[in-house]
Amino acid sequence: MNEIWLYSIASVIIVSLISLIGIVTLVLSVKRLKKILLFLVSFAAGALFAGAFVHLLPEAVEEYGLGVNIAVYTLIGIIVFFIIEKFIHWRHCHSQDHIHPFAYTNLIGDGVHNLVDGLVIGASYLVGIPLGITTTIAIILHEIPQEIGDFGVLVHGGFTRKKALMLNLLTALTAVAGVIISLLIGTKIQNYTLFLLPFTAGGFIYIAGSDLIPELHKEVKPLKSLFQLIAILLGIGIMFLLTFL
């Protein structure tokens, strides 16, 4: 059992460090970064939609079957994130900061998503170490496009690059909590991911559909709009290709 804990914690730390991938942008000028931000936001929208419809929901259905409960938990996710954003908007209206509410909503969604990743890593190591290693590799490849998009959303939302990196890392560390929870309760509570998978999918759908897509509509120039569409399709395409892993 000690070996399972060692492998699980090491794996989740490696996965969490992927959140620092945005560090490569520190060498870019502010002007150049602004040019690629909407591309990153477009990419994030595609990755979030695909994360929900290609990864999380099919995984929940494959594991637990297609029932009304999956739809209900997804809708709960959408409603909860709506309430969270309403609260953030209210707080935003009574404060002097200039961070867009969607950036905070994205942080919460990313935190829940990373928690689920941790739960999955822990559960896979409980089945066997080879499966745990394979799962970790798949999650790493899944996280790279996800974290690139998340970093772009945070910077576009008003955070500095350094703060966006720090916040991305903090939300990534929820995966550590997920692994610990999974290893502690995995042998006692069955089907605990039945709620978390569709709930997180609902959060992804809400963030991409209500926050990121409207943000992209602010750009009306045909060429830039075309690049946005390409970036959305690229985000979807990469997440879809990862299903073959």
DALIN-V284448 format. One record per pair of residues at least 24 apart in sequence whose C-alpha atoms are under 6 Angstrom apart, sorted by the first residue. I is the first residue (numbers start at 0). J is the second residue. Records with the same first field share a line. If there is no record, write none. Layout:
I=J / J
//
This chain:
7=121
11=175
14=139
15=171 / 172
18=146 / 167 / 168
19=164
36=151
38=227 / 230
39=148 / 151
40=151 / 152
41=227 / 230 / 231
42=148 / 230 / 231 / 234
43=148
44=207
45=231 / 234 / 235
46=234 / 235
47=203
48=204
49=235
51=200
55=196 / 200
56=197
72=197 / 198
73=197 / 198 / 201
76=198 / 201 / 202
77=201 / 202 / 205
80=202
98=156 / 157
99=156
101=210
102=153 / 156
108=202
110=170 / 173
113=171 / 173 / 174
114=173 / 174 / 177
116=174
117=174 / 175 / 177 / 178
118=177 / 178 / 181
121=178 / 181 / 182
122=181
//
